[in-house]
Each structure stands twice: as C-alpha cells, then as structure tokens.
Amino acid sequence: MKIVVFNKPFDVLSQFREDEAHLTLSHFIHDPDLRLAGRLDLDSEGLMFLTDHGGLNQYITNPANKKFKTYLAQVDGDVTEEALEQLRKGVELADGMTLPANAMKVDAPEWLWDRDPPVRYRANIPTSWIELQICEGRNRQVRRMTAAVGFPTLRLIRTKIGAIDLVRLGLQPGEQTEIEPLLYPDFKDLPEDQPYRSRSYVKKPGGTGGKPMHQKKKEGDKK
C-alpha cells in the first residue's frame, strides 16, 4: 500500500482530468497508480491523501470510523463563544443535523503561507480563526457550518486527517511526500484492498488531453 500526502494549493481542482480554467492534480501528481482519497473544494487548501489502496477513501470518509479531519477556517467577523458552542453541539443544515464537532477560536497561525489571491480585506470588519474537527464529509460542510452560526468562511485549510499532520510534515502548497502507513494507527484497520485501475495519460500534443486512454480490445475478447 502506498500513501502520499499532498498539500493542495488554492484554486486547484481535486481531479486528474485536465481543465481549461484551472490547474488539476495531474500538474502535481505523476504516479498513474495513485487515486484521490478525500477531496477538497476548489477554494479550499491543505492536506489530501492519494493512494493505490481501493478502500482508503471509504474508510476515511465514513463517520462510523471517527477519523477526525481538522480544519482552520478564517471567518468573517470576531467569532463568539456562543457560535462555537453551536458548532460543538451540531448545526442544522439543509441536509440534516451535523454531528457534534470540536471547535475553538485560535490565533492566526504563524506557519501559514500566503494565499494568491489574498482574502479580501475590509477595515471595518475584523476576521478571526476557528479550528474545527469533524468526522463527516458532506459537501462544503465546514463552510456551511460556520455560515449557519453567523460567521461565513473566507479561507479554509485542512491541516490533519487523523494523526497525519500537514504542519508537522512541513509541506508547502504543491508539495507532496510519501508516508509509511505502518507508523500510523489510523491505517491499522483498513478494509480489504480493492486496487484501482492505473491511469494512463498521453503527454504529447494531440493526445487525450489528460483523459484516461482506452485500450483496444484484443481478438477474442468479450465485448
């Protein structure tokens, strides 16, 4: 089993298929055996897993396994203790109540890289930072949670999945490193491996534009 940790930059799509408007994972990850396990939105940054283990994505994203994902959210306004307590108890969203989360106000992190473009600045409205831990994986969940308690997210960085810590690994945006799964308890109870199919990309002009190549059927193959 191979697991690569990647620090996804802002404005990069969590897909290997090429896109005319944005960079994608194919600009950074060149191992055709790796697949994404736990995506991030275009406007989110931080820790992602890529692996050749077919069951890792479900293992990480299933709330029953309680693999907490830690996020740093820069929010619009000075977040209150009342709002944090709402996040801790659970927030009613359009797709149902969220599970209780760990939420605390933190100082702006000294280790954090600059974002390009930067978050909008308004002199009359302060911003603040929340560290939020959740074990669910709903669409844009953290952003919807902070908005529901009155503090919309301006910037979002995933810093941890379980014990895997992006800051401790020292990865800057666009950087990656392979980790040894046996060193982390998070990977001891993985489901049975279901290997992914390798990705094959044509790099020369006139190729498939980053789309997987379709192999020709051999004579005698079933349709």
C-alpha positions in Angstrom: 0.0 0.0 0.0 1.3 3.4 -1.0 0.0 6.7 0.6 1.1 10.1 -0.5 0.3 13.3 1.4 -0.2 16.3 -0.8 -0.7 20.0 0.2 -3.4 21.2 -2.3 -3.0 24.8 -3.3 -5.9 27.2 -3.6 -7.7 27.2 -7.0 -6.6 23.7 -7.9 -9.3 21.1 -8.8 -9.4 17.8 -6.9 -9.4 15.8 -10.1 -6.9 14.3 -12.6 -8.9 15.2 -15.7 -7.4 18.4 -17.2 -9.5 21.6 -17.1 -9.1 24.7 -19.3 -9.7 27.2 -16.5 -7.8 25.6 -13.5 -4.8 23.5 -12.6 -5.6 20.0 -11.6 -3.9 17.2 -9.6 -2.3 16.0 -12.9 0.0 19.0 -12.7 1.5 17.8 -9.4 0.9 14.0 -9.2 2.5 11.9 -11.9 2.2 8.3 -10.4 -0.5 6.6 -12.5 -1.4 4.2 -9.7 -2.5 6.9 -7.3 -6.1 7.9 -6.7 -7.6 10.6 -4.5 -8.9 9.6 -1.1 -10.9 12.5 0.3 -11.3 15.6 -2.0 -11.1 19.3 -1.2 -13.1 22.0 -2.9 -11.5 24.3 -5.5 -11.3 27.2 -3.0 -10.0 25.1 -0.1 -6.4 24.3 0.7 -4.3 21.8 2.6 -3.9 18.1 3.3 -5.0 15.4 0.8 -4.3 11.7 0.6 -3.5 9.9 -2.6 -3.2 6.1 -2.6 -3.3 2.9 -4.5 -5.5 1.3 -1.8 -9.1 1.0 -3.1 -10.7 1.0 0.3 -9.0 4.0 1.9 -11.4 6.7 0.7 -14.5 5.0 2.2 -12.5 4.3 5.4 -11.6 7.9 5.9 -14.9 9.5 4.9 -17.3 7.1 6.8 -18.3 8.8 10.0 -18.6 5.5 11.8 -14.8 5.2 11.7 -14.5 8.5 13.6 -11.4 9.7 11.6 -11.5 13.3 12.6 -10.4 15.9 10.0 -9.0 19.1 11.3 -9.6 22.4 9.6 -8.5 26.0 10.1 -11.2 28.5 9.0 -10.7 32.2 8.7 -14.2 33.7 9.2 -15.8 37.0 8.6 -16.2 38.7 12.0 -15.0 38.1 15.5 -16.3 34.6 16.3 -18.2 34.4 19.6 -18.3 31.6 22.2 -22.0 31.2 21.6 -21.3 30.4 17.9 -18.5 28.0 18.9 -20.9 26.2 21.3 -23.4 25.8 18.5 -20.7 24.1 16.3 -19.8 21.8 19.2 -23.4 20.7 19.7 -24.2 20.3 16.0 -25.7 22.6 13.4 -28.9 22.2 11.4 -28.1 22.3 7.7 -30.3 21.7 4.6 -29.2 18.0 4.5 -29.7 17.5 8.2 -28.1 18.0 11.6 -24.3 17.7 11.8 -22.6 15.6 14.3 -21.0 17.3 17.3 -17.7 18.9 16.4 -14.6 20.1 18.3 -14.4 23.9 17.8 -12.2 26.6 19.3 -11.1 30.1 18.5 -7.3 30.3 17.7 -4.8 32.9 16.8 -3.8 33.4 13.2 -1.2 30.6 12.5 2.4 31.9 12.2 3.3 29.0 9.9 0.6 29.7 7.3 1.6 30.5 3.8 0.2 33.5 1.9 -2.7 32.8 -0.5 -2.8 34.1 -4.0 -5.1 35.9 -4.4 -5.3 37.0 -0.7 -8.5 37.0 1.3 -10.5 40.3 0.8 -9.7 42.9 3.4 -12.3 45.2 5.0 -11.0 47.7 7.6 -14.4 48.0 9.4 -15.0 44.2 9.7 -12.4 42.0 11.5 -11.7 38.4 10.8 -10.9 35.6 13.2 -9.8 31.9 13.1 -11.5 28.7 14.1 -10.0 25.3 14.5 -12.7 22.8 13.7 -12.6 19.0 13.9 -15.3 16.9 12.2 -15.7 13.2 11.3 -18.2 13.7 8.5 -17.5 14.6 4.8 -20.5 16.4 3.5 -20.3 18.8 0.6 -18.7 22.1 1.7 -19.6 21.2 5.2 -17.3 23.5 7.2 -18.3 26.5 5.1 -22.0 25.8 5.6 -21.5 25.2 9.4 -19.7 28.5 10.0 -22.2 30.4 7.8 -25.1 28.8 9.8 -23.8 30.2 13.0 -23.3 33.7 11.5 -19.6 33.6 10.5 -19.0 32.9 6.8 -15.7 31.2 6.0 -13.3 33.3 4.0 -10.4 30.9 3.9 -10.3 27.1 4.7 -7.2 24.9 5.2 -7.3 21.2 6.1 -4.4 20.5 8.4 -5.0 17.0 9.7 -6.6 13.7 8.9 -6.4 11.5 12.0 -2.8 11.7 13.2 -1.4 12.9 9.8 -0.4 16.5 10.4 0.4 18.7 7.4 2.2 21.2 9.6 4.4 18.6 11.2 5.3 17.2 7.7 6.3 20.7 6.7 4.7 20.7 3.3 4.2 23.9 1.4 1.4 24.3 -1.3 2.0 21.9 -4.2 4.5 19.7 -2.2 4.0 16.0 -1.5 5.6 13.2 0.5 5.1 9.5 0.8 4.4 8.3 4.3 4.8 4.8 5.9 1.3 3.6 6.8 2.5 1.2 9.5 3.8 4.1 11.5 0.2 5.5 11.9 -2.6 3.8 13.9 -5.1 5.3 11.5 -4.3 2.7 8.9 -4.3 -0.5 11.0 -7.9 -1.4 10.4 -8.3 -0.7 6.7 -10.9 -2.7 4.7 -9.8 -5.2 2.2 -7.9 -3.7 -0.6 -9.7 -3.2 -3.9 -6.9 -2.0 -6.3 -7.7 1.0 -8.5 -7.1 0.8 -12.2 -4.0 2.7 -13.3 -4.3 6.0 -15.0 -2.6 6.3 -18.4 -2.0 9.8 -19.8 -0.8 10.9 -23.2 1.6 13.7 -22.7 2.3 14.6 -26.3 0.3 17.1 -28.3 -2.8 15.7 -30.0 -3.3 13.2 -27.2 -6.3 12.7 -24.9 -5.9 15.9 -23.0 -5.2 14.1 -19.8 -8.2 11.7 -20.1 -7.5 8.0 -19.4 -6.6 6.1 -22.6 -8.9 3.3 -23.7 -7.1 0.1 -24.6 -8.0 -1.6 -27.8 -9.7 -5.0 -27.4 -7.7 -8.0 -28.5 -9.2 -10.5 -30.8 -11.3 -13.0 -28.9 -12.0 -10.6 -26.1 -15.6 -10.3 -24.9 -17.5 -7.1 -25.6 
